[in-house]
Amino acid sequence: MREHEIARPTSQRKAAKRVGRGHGSGRGTTSGKGQKGQNSRSGITIRPGFEGGQLPMVKRLPELRGFRNPFRIEFQVVSVQSLGDRFEAGAHVSIGDLYARGLVKSVKQPVKVLGEGEIGKPIHVEAHRFSASAKEKIITAGGTAEEFHAATTASTTTNNA
């Protein structure tokens, strides 16, 4: 067998549907479109969601209310309590360290430290944002709270949540 002799099996070849060629063809007269009506006419296109004049599903459902800000930045949240539990005194905590200890799910998303719980040891923390109470608790324990702005937060203003 040569390369030019290779062909698809004849069993895989399907003849095109020839409509409107008389009764004997099986698709004569109405050409498989049934009797009268909108769908039997040529050139008709029915828009998606049209239900034949009945009130469409889109109009029957209640409208979505409110506003979703496309520029909102979702922060990963870490509590002061968890920092005190997972890190030893005098530790320098970066976002990579938080990720390594399983406190945040991604290194790419910004991190905010919240003031939940208590911290009893000095820890030096780097994060994108700190709540006022978290910053106060870290400083009173003898540590530092260093805020930095990565490319994700620098371009837009945020609503501290």
C-alpha positions in Angstrom: 0.0 0.0 0.0 1.3 3.4 -0.9 0.6 6.8 0.6 -1.6 8.0 -2.2 -3.7 4.8 -1.9 -4.7 5.5 1.7 -8.4 6.7 2.0 -11.1 6.7 4.5 -13.3 3.6 4.6 -16.4 3.9 2.5 -18.5 3.0 5.5 -17.5 6.3 7.1 -18.7 8.5 4.1 -22.1 9.8 4.7 -24.1 11.2 1.8 -25.5 14.8 2.2 -29.2 15.1 3.1 -31.1 15.9 -0.1 -34.4 17.5 0.8 -37.3 18.4 -1.4 -36.7 15.8 -4.0 -40.0 14.1 -4.1 -42.0 11.5 -2.0 -39.7 8.6 -2.8 -36.7 10.3 -1.2 -38.4 10.3 2.3 -37.8 14.0 2.6 -40.1 15.4 -0.1 -43.0 17.9 0.1 -42.2 19.6 3.4 -38.5 18.7 3.4 -38.5 17.4 7.0 -39.8 20.7 8.4 -43.3 19.5 9.4 -46.4 21.3 8.4 -47.1 25.1 8.5 -45.6 27.6 11.0 -42.8 29.9 11.7 -40.1 27.2 11.7 -41.2 25.8 8.3 -40.5 29.1 6.5 -37.2 29.8 4.8 -34.9 32.6 6.1 -36.4 32.6 9.6 -34.1 33.0 12.6 -35.5 33.0 16.1 -33.5 34.9 18.7 -32.2 32.9 21.7 -34.6 33.1 24.6 -37.8 33.5 22.4 -40.6 31.4 23.8 -43.3 31.9 21.1 -44.8 35.1 22.6 -45.0 33.7 26.2 -43.3 35.9 28.8 -39.7 34.8 28.6 -37.8 33.2 31.5 -35.4 36.2 31.5 -38.3 38.6 32.2 -40.0 36.3 34.7 -36.9 36.2 37.1 -36.3 39.0 39.5 -33.6 41.5 38.5 -30.2 41.3 40.1 -29.9 44.3 42.5 -26.9 46.1 43.8 -23.5 46.9 42.4 -20.3 44.8 42.2 -17.1 46.9 42.1 -14.9 45.5 39.4 -11.8 47.1 41.0 -12.3 45.6 44.5 -9.3 43.9 45.8 -9.8 40.8 47.9 -7.4 40.5 50.8 -6.3 37.3 52.4 -6.9 37.7 56.1 -4.4 36.7 58.9 -5.1 37.3 62.6 -2.5 38.5 65.1 -3.4 35.5 67.2 -2.3 33.0 64.5 1.0 35.0 64.0 1.8 34.6 67.7 0.9 30.9 67.6 2.9 30.0 64.5 6.1 32.1 64.8 8.7 32.4 67.5 9.8 35.6 69.2 11.9 38.0 67.0 10.9 36.3 63.8 10.8 38.3 60.5 7.5 37.3 58.9 7.0 37.9 55.1 4.2 36.7 52.9 6.3 33.8 51.8 6.6 32.7 55.4 2.8 33.0 55.9 2.3 30.8 52.8 4.8 28.2 54.0 3.0 27.9 57.3 -0.4 27.6 55.6 -1.8 30.9 56.9 -2.5 32.2 53.3 -3.5 30.3 50.2 -1.5 32.3 47.6 1.6 34.5 47.5 0.1 36.5 44.6 -2.9 37.9 46.5 -2.5 40.8 48.9 -2.5 40.0 52.7 -4.2 42.0 55.5 -3.4 41.4 59.2 -6.4 41.8 61.5 -6.2 42.4 65.3 -8.1 39.3 66.4 -6.7 37.7 69.6 -3.6 38.6 71.5 0.1 38.5 70.7 2.7 38.2 73.5 6.0 38.2 71.7 7.9 40.6 69.4 7.4 39.7 65.8 8.4 41.8 62.7 5.6 41.4 60.1 5.5 42.5 56.5 2.1 42.7 54.8 0.1 44.7 52.4 -2.3 46.1 55.0 -2.8 46.2 58.8 -5.9 47.1 60.8 -5.3 49.8 63.4 -5.8 47.3 66.3 -3.4 44.8 64.7 -0.7 47.4 64.2 -1.1 48.6 67.8 -0.9 45.0 69.2 2.2 44.1 67.3 4.0 47.4 68.3 3.0 47.0 72.0 4.4 43.5 72.0 7.7 44.9 70.8 7.5 44.0 67.1 7.2 46.0 63.9 4.4 46.2 61.3 5.8 47.1 57.9 3.3 47.9 55.2 4.3 47.6 51.6 2.4 48.1 48.4 2.8 45.5 45.6 1.8 46.0 42.0 -1.6 44.5 42.8 -2.6 47.3 45.2 -0.6 50.2 43.9 -2.7 50.8 40.8 -6.1 51.1 42.5 -7.5 52.5 45.7 -9.0 50.1 48.2 -11.8 50.0 50.7 -10.3 48.5 53.8 -12.5 45.5 54.7 
